[in-house]
Amino acid sequence: MPGYYHYRDLFSPEEYVNQVVQNTITDPVLTPQLRAGLLPVQLVHDYITDEESNNCALLLEWPNPDKSTS
């Protein structure tokens, strides 16, 4: 979530992720990943020491198109 630092005074990390997922704002890493079909799973706090992301990361799932869901 490297773009979070631009919005940290406006949104909590959860709200930031929701805004990115809803395509209201863009994140330089998450937006292309979401457009490529990765799915958000869970926000992870204290994942890594990184001021830009407020130490948060978004766990993403990359669905396997060859695996049946049924």
Backbone atoms as SQL, in Angstrom:
CREATE TABLE atoms (id INTEGER PRIMARY KEY, chain TEXT, resi INTEGER, resn TEXT, atom TEXT, x REAL, y REAL, z REAL);
INSERT INTO atoms VALUES
  (1, 'A', 1, 'MET', 'N', 0.828, -1.186, 0.000),
  (2, 'A', 1, 'MET', 'CA', 0.000, 0.000, 0.000),
  (3, 'A', 1, 'MET', 'C', 0.876, 1.255, 0.000),
  (4, 'A', 2, 'PRO', 'N', 1.791, 1.342, -0.950),
  (5, 'A', 2, 'PRO', 'CA', 2.732, 2.450, -0.926),
  (6, 'A', 2, 'PRO', 'C', 2.105, 3.823, -1.130),
  (7, 'A', 3, 'GLY', 'N', 0.909, 3.890, -1.669),
  (8, 'A', 3, 'GLY', 'CA', 0.269, 5.180, -1.861),
  (9, 'A', 3, 'GLY', 'C', -0.495, 5.680, -0.647),
  (10, 'A', 4, 'TYR', 'N', -0.580, 4.868, 0.388),
  (11, 'A', 4, 'TYR', 'CA', -1.389, 5.235, 1.557),
  (12, 'A', 4, 'TYR', 'C', -0.929, 6.528, 2.206),
  (13, 'A', 5, 'TYR', 'N', 0.368, 6.791, 2.212),
  (14, 'A', 5, 'TYR', 'CA', 0.867, 7.976, 2.916),
  (15, 'A', 5, 'TYR', 'C', 0.258, 9.270, 2.374),
  (16, 'A', 6, 'HIS', 'N', -0.178, 9.278, 1.124),
  (17, 'A', 6, 'HIS', 'CA', -0.830, 10.472, 0.570),
  (18, 'A', 6, 'HIS', 'C', -2.203, 10.710, 1.206),
  (19, 'A', 7, 'TYR', 'N', -2.792, 9.666, 1.770),
  (20, 'A', 7, 'TYR', 'CA', -4.169, 9.727, 2.259),
  (21, 'A', 7, 'TYR', 'C', -4.304, 9.460, 3.750),
  (22, 'A', 8, 'ARG', 'N', -3.200, 9.254, 4.441),
  (23, 'A', 8, 'ARG', 'CA', -3.299, 8.823, 5.840),
  (24, 'A', 8, 'ARG', 'C', -4.018, 9.818, 6.742),
  (25, 'A', 9, 'ASP', 'N', -4.027, 11.103, 6.367),
  (26, 'A', 9, 'ASP', 'CA', -4.764, 12.087, 7.160),
  (27, 'A', 9, 'ASP', 'C', -6.261, 12.077, 6.846),
  (28, 'A', 10, 'LEU', 'N', -6.631, 11.417, 5.764),
  (29, 'A', 10, 'LEU', 'CA', -8.034, 11.369, 5.355),
  (30, 'A', 10, 'LEU', 'C', -8.721, 10.048, 5.674),
  (31, 'A', 11, 'PHE', 'N', -7.972, 8.941, 5.550),
  (32, 'A', 11, 'PHE', 'CA', -8.574, 7.617, 5.672),
  (33, 'A', 11, 'PHE', 'C', -7.784, 6.725, 6.612),
  (34, 'A', 12, 'SER', 'N', -8.488, 5.834, 7.288),
  (35, 'A', 12, 'SER', 'CA', -7.825, 4.740, 7.998),
  (36, 'A', 12, 'SER', 'C', -7.300, 3.785, 6.925),
  (37, 'A', 13, 'PRO', 'N', -6.406, 2.872, 7.277),
  (38, 'A', 13, 'PRO', 'CA', -5.953, 1.904, 6.278),
  (39, 'A', 13, 'PRO', 'C', -7.115, 1.105, 5.664),
  (40, 'A', 14, 'GLU', 'N', -8.096, 0.746, 6.475),
  (41, 'A', 14, 'GLU', 'CA', -9.262, 0.006, 5.976),
  (42, 'A', 14, 'GLU', 'C', -10.046, 0.837, 4.960),
  (43, 'A', 15, 'GLU', 'N', -10.258, 2.108, 5.286),
  (44, 'A', 15, 'GLU', 'CA', -10.993, 2.986, 4.371),
  (45, 'A', 15, 'GLU', 'C', -10.204, 3.201, 3.076),
  (46, 'A', 16, 'TYR', 'N', -8.879, 3.306, 3.209),
  (47, 'A', 16, 'TYR', 'CA', -8.032, 3.464, 2.030),
  (48, 'A', 16, 'TYR', 'C', -8.187, 2.265, 1.094),
  (49, 'A', 17, 'VAL', 'N', -8.106, 1.068, 1.658),
  (50, 'A', 17, 'VAL', 'CA', -8.262, -0.140, 0.842),
  (51, 'A', 17, 'VAL', 'C', -9.633, -0.142, 0.169),
  (52, 'A', 18, 'ASN', 'N', -10.671, 0.201, 0.903),
  (53, 'A', 18, 'ASN', 'CA', -12.015, 0.237, 0.312),
  (54, 'A', 18, 'ASN', 'C', -12.088, 1.222, -0.845),
  (55, 'A', 19, 'GLN', 'N', -11.460, 2.386, -0.697),
  (56, 'A', 19, 'GLN', 'CA', -11.455, 3.385, -1.765),
  (57, 'A', 19, 'GLN', 'C', -10.712, 2.875, -2.998),
  (58, 'A', 20, 'VAL', 'N', -9.598, 2.185, -2.776),
  (59, 'A', 20, 'VAL', 'CA', -8.828, 1.630, -3.900),
  (60, 'A', 20, 'VAL', 'C', -9.616, 0.514, -4.572),
  (61, 'A', 21, 'VAL', 'N', -10.215, -0.361, -3.793),
  (62, 'A', 21, 'VAL', 'CA', -10.999, -1.469, -4.349),
  (63, 'A', 21, 'VAL', 'C', -12.183, -0.934, -5.153),
  (64, 'A', 22, 'GLN', 'N', -12.802, 0.145, -4.677),
  (65, 'A', 22, 'GLN', 'CA', -13.945, 0.738, -5.377),
  (66, 'A', 22, 'GLN', 'C', -13.505, 1.614, -6.552),
  (67, 'A', 23, 'ASN', 'N', -12.183, 1.710, -6.763),
  (68, 'A', 23, 'ASN', 'CA', -11.605, 2.486, -7.853),
  (69, 'A', 23, 'ASN', 'C', -11.892, 3.981, -7.731),
  (70, 'A', 24, 'THR', 'N', -12.079, 4.448, -6.490),
  (71, 'A', 24, 'THR', 'CA', -12.277, 5.869, -6.236),
  (72, 'A', 24, 'THR', 'C', -10.938, 6.592, -6.232),
  (73, 'A', 25, 'ILE', 'N', -9.913, 5.925, -5.698),
  (74, 'A', 25, 'ILE', 'CA', -8.545, 6.432, -5.720),
  (75, 'A', 25, 'ILE', 'C', -7.638, 5.313, -6.230),
  (76, 'A', 26, 'THR', 'N', -6.419, 5.674, -6.618),
  (77, 'A', 26, 'THR', 'CA', -5.505, 4.659, -7.131),
  (78, 'A', 26, 'THR', 'C', -4.297, 4.524, -6.213),
  (79, 'A', 27, 'ASP', 'N', -3.778, 3.332, -6.177),
  (80, 'A', 27, 'ASP', 'CA', -2.547, 3.021, -5.465),
  (81, 'A', 27, 'ASP', 'C', -1.586, 2.478, -6.519),
  (82, 'A', 28, 'PRO', 'N', -0.316, 2.919, -6.495),
  (83, 'A', 28, 'PRO', 'CA', 0.596, 2.507, -7.567),
  (84, 'A', 28, 'PRO', 'C', 0.857, 1.009, -7.657),
  (85, 'A', 29, 'VAL', 'N', 0.597, 0.264, -6.601),
  (86, 'A', 29, 'VAL', 'CA', 0.796, -1.182, -6.629),
  (87, 'A', 29, 'VAL', 'C', -0.540, -1.922, -6.623),
  (88, 'A', 30, 'LEU', 'N', -1.420, -1.572, -5.702),
  (89, 'A', 30, 'LEU', 'CA', -2.684, -2.303, -5.569),
  (90, 'A', 30, 'LEU', 'C', -3.589, -2.166, -6.791),
  (91, 'A', 31, 'THR', 'N', -3.680, -0.988, -7.350),
  (92, 'A', 31, 'THR', 'CA', -4.584, -0.773, -8.485),
  (93, 'A', 31, 'THR', 'C', -4.251, -1.692, -9.657),
  (94, 'A', 32, 'PRO', 'N', -2.991, -1.768, -10.109),
  (95, 'A', 32, 'PRO', 'CA', -2.700, -2.702, -11.204),
  (96, 'A', 32, 'PRO', 'C', -2.939, -4.167, -10.823),
  (97, 'A', 33, 'GLN', 'N', -2.666, -4.510, -9.578),
  (98, 'A', 33, 'GLN', 'CA', -2.897, -5.890, -9.147),
  (99, 'A', 33, 'GLN', 'C', -4.383, -6.225, -9.176),
  (100, 'A', 34, 'LEU', 'N', -5.204, -5.319, -8.716),
  (101, 'A', 34, 'LEU', 'CA', -6.647, -5.546, -8.732),
  (102, 'A', 34, 'LEU', 'C', -7.167, -5.616, -10.168),
  (103, 'A', 35, 'ARG', 'N', -6.645, -4.770, -11.030),
  (104, 'A', 35, 'ARG', 'CA', -7.064, -4.787, -12.443),
  (105, 'A', 35, 'ARG', 'C', -6.639, -6.076, -13.137),
  (106, 'A', 36, 'ALA', 'N', -5.584, -6.695, -12.628),
  (107, 'A', 36, 'ALA', 'CA', -5.108, -7.959, -13.200),
  (108, 'A', 36, 'ALA', 'C', -5.909, -9.153, -12.692),
  (109, 'A', 37, 'GLY', 'N', -6.870, -8.900, -11.798),
  (110, 'A', 37, 'GLY', 'CA', -7.741, -9.973, -11.346),
  (111, 'A', 37, 'GLY', 'C', -7.460, -10.507, -9.956),
  (112, 'A', 38, 'LEU', 'N', -6.467, -9.953, -9.256),
  (113, 'A', 38, 'LEU', 'CA', -6.235, -10.389, -7.882),
  (114, 'A', 38, 'LEU', 'C', -7.379, -9.884, -7.012),
  (115, 'A', 39, 'LEU', 'N', -7.707, -10.648, -5.991),
  (116, 'A', 39, 'LEU', 'CA', -8.848, -10.326, -5.126),
  (117, 'A', 39, 'LEU', 'C', -8.374, -9.965, -3.726),
  (118, 'A', 40, 'PRO', 'N', -8.927, -8.905, -3.131),
  (119, 'A', 40, 'PRO', 'CA', -8.548, -8.552, -1.762),
  (120, 'A', 40, 'PRO', 'C', -9.073, -9.588, -0.776),
  (121, 'A', 41, 'VAL', 'N', -8.218, -9.956, 0.170),
  (122, 'A', 41, 'VAL', 'CA', -8.600, -10.946, 1.175),
  (123, 'A', 41, 'VAL', 'C', -8.671, -10.311, 2.553),
  (124, 'A', 42, 'GLN', 'N', -7.577, -9.678, 2.975),
  (125, 'A', 42, 'GLN', 'CA', -7.539, -9.141, 4.338),
  (126, 'A', 42, 'GLN', 'C', -6.443, -8.089, 4.457),
  (127, 'A', 43, 'LEU', 'N', -6.738, -7.033, 5.186),
  (128, 'A', 43, 'LEU', 'CA', -5.727, -6.036, 5.534),
  (129, 'A', 43, 'LEU', 'C', -4.902, -6.591, 6.680),
  (130, 'A', 44, 'VAL', 'N', -3.592, -6.483, 6.562),
  (131, 'A', 44, 'VAL', 'CA', -2.684, -7.001, 7.586),
  (132, 'A', 44, 'VAL', 'C', -1.948, -5.820, 8.218),
  (133, 'A', 45, 'HIS', 'N', -2.191, -5.599, 9.508),
  (134, 'A', 45, 'HIS', 'CA', -1.508, -4.531, 10.246),
  (135, 'A', 45, 'HIS', 'C', -0.152, -5.037, 10.735),
  (136, 'A', 46, 'ASP', 'N', 0.806, -4.127, 10.851),
  (137, 'A', 46, 'ASP', 'CA', 2.156, -4.443, 11.337),
  (138, 'A', 46, 'ASP', 'C', 2.812, -5.552, 10.529),
  (139, 'A', 47, 'TYR', 'N', 2.585, -5.544, 9.236),
  (140, 'A', 47, 'TYR', 'CA', 3.166, -6.546, 8.355),
  (141, 'A', 47, 'TYR', 'C', 4.662, -6.308, 8.157),
  (142, 'A', 48, 'ILE', 'N', 5.022, -5.058, 7.962),
  (143, 'A', 48, 'ILE', 'CA', 6.411, -4.690, 7.690),
  (144, 'A', 48, 'ILE', 'C', 6.617, -3.253, 8.162),
  (145, 'A', 49, 'THR', 'N', 7.819, -2.935, 8.555),
  (146, 'A', 49, 'THR', 'CA', 8.115, -1.560, 8.954),
  (147, 'A', 49, 'THR', 'C', 8.234, -0.714, 7.690),
  (148, 'A', 50, 'ASP', 'N', 7.206, 0.102, 7.448),
  (149, 'A', 50, 'ASP', 'CA', 7.159, 0.924, 6.247),
  (150, 'A', 50, 'ASP', 'C', 6.247, 2.116, 6.507),
  (151, 'A', 51, 'GLU', 'N', 6.836, 3.299, 6.607),
  (152, 'A', 51, 'GLU', 'CA', 6.045, 4.487, 6.910),
  (153, 'A', 51, 'GLU', 'C', 5.013, 4.804, 5.842),
  (154, 'A', 52, 'GLU', 'N', 5.351, 4.593, 4.575),
  (155, 'A', 52, 'GLU', 'CA', 4.419, 4.932, 3.491),
  (156, 'A', 52, 'GLU', 'C', 3.111, 4.155, 3.591),
  (157, 'A', 53, 'SER', 'N', 3.200, 2.919, 4.020),
  (158, 'A', 53, 'SER', 'CA', 1.987, 2.092, 4.105),
  (159, 'A', 53, 'SER', 'C', 1.441, 1.997, 5.530),
  (160, 'A', 54, 'ASN', 'N', 2.017, 2.775, 6.448),
  (161, 'A', 54, 'ASN', 'CA', 1.622, 2.718, 7.857),
  (162, 'A', 54, 'ASN', 'C', 1.775, 1.297, 8.400),
  (163, 'A', 55, 'ASN', 'N', 2.808, 0.598, 7.909),
  (164, 'A', 55, 'ASN', 'CA', 3.130, -0.774, 8.327),
  (165, 'A', 55, 'ASN', 'C', 2.055, -1.787, 7.947),
  (166, 'A', 56, 'CYS', 'N', 1.193, -1.428, 6.994),
  (167, 'A', 56, 'CYS', 'CA', 0.101, -2.309, 6.584),
  (168, 'A', 56, 'CYS', 'C', 0.358, -2.905, 5.207),
  (169, 'A', 57, 'ALA', 'N', -0.299, -4.006, 4.953),
  (170, 'A', 57, 'ALA', 'CA', -0.281, -4.635, 3.636),
  (171, 'A', 57, 'ALA', 'C', -1.665, -5.214, 3.369),
  (172, 'A', 58, 'LEU', 'N', -1.966, -5.389, 2.108),
  (173, 'A', 58, 'LEU', 'CA', -3.221, -6.025, 1.742),
  (174, 'A', 58, 'LEU', 'C', -2.911, -7.400, 1.191),
  (175, 'A', 59, 'LEU', 'N', -3.435, -8.419, 1.856),
  (176, 'A', 59, 'LEU', 'CA', -3.300, -9.790, 1.374),
  (177, 'A', 59, 'LEU', 'C', -4.234, -9.956, 0.185),
  (178, 'A', 60, 'LEU', 'N', -3.667, -10.426, -0.925),
  (179, 'A', 60, 'LEU', 'CA', -4.433, -10.613, -2.150),
  (180, 'A', 60, 'LEU', 'C', -4.427, -12.079, -2.554),
  (181, 'A', 61, 'GLU', 'N', -5.495, -12.504, -3.190),
  (182, 'A', 61, 'GLU', 'CA', -5.591, -13.863, -3.722),
  (183, 'A', 61, 'GLU', 'C', -5.565, -13.779, -5.245),
  (184, 'A', 62, 'TRP', 'N', -4.769, -14.633, -5.845),
  (185, 'A', 62, 'TRP', 'CA', -4.730, -14.712, -7.295),
  (186, 'A', 62, 'TRP', 'C', -5.452, -15.987, -7.694),
  (187, 'A', 63, 'PRO', 'N', -6.708, -15.880, -8.077),
  (188, 'A', 63, 'PRO', 'CA', -7.476, -17.073, -8.402),
  (189, 'A', 63, 'PRO', 'C', -6.855, -17.831, -9.577),
  (190, 'A', 64, 'ASN', 'N', -6.881, -19.139, -9.479),
  (191, 'A', 64, 'ASN', 'CA', -6.369, -19.999, -10.525),
  (192, 'A', 64, 'ASN', 'C', -7.512, -20.272, -11.504),
  (193, 'A', 65, 'PRO', 'N', -7.430, -19.775, -12.735),
  (194, 'A', 65, 'PRO', 'CA', -8.546, -19.966, -13.671),
  (195, 'A', 65, 'PRO', 'C', -8.724, -21.424, -14.084),
  (196, 'A', 66, 'ASP', 'N', -7.708, -22.238, -13.851),
  (197, 'A', 66, 'ASP', 'CA', -7.801, -23.655, -14.214),
  (198, 'A', 66, 'ASP', 'C', -8.449, -24.508, -13.130),
  (199, 'A', 67, 'LYS', 'N', -8.685, -23.932, -11.962),
  (200, 'A', 67, 'LYS', 'CA', -9.271, -24.688, -10.847),
  (201, 'A', 67, 'LYS', 'C', -10.771, -24.401, -10.788),
  (202, 'A', 68, 'SER', 'N', -11.544, -25.441, -10.780),
  (203, 'A', 68, 'SER', 'CA', -12.991, -25.307, -10.693),
  (204, 'A', 68, 'SER', 'C', -13.384, -24.891, -9.285),
  (205, 'A', 69, 'THR', 'N', -14.381, -24.009, -9.168),
  (206, 'A', 69, 'THR', 'CA', -14.858, -23.573, -7.856),
  (207, 'A', 69, 'THR', 'C', -15.961, -24.470, -7.320),
  (208, 'A', 70, 'SER', 'N', -16.402, -25.442, -8.101),
  (209, 'A', 70, 'SER', 'CA', -17.494, -26.308, -7.623),
  (210, 'A', 70, 'SER', 'C', -16.995, -27.621, -7.112);
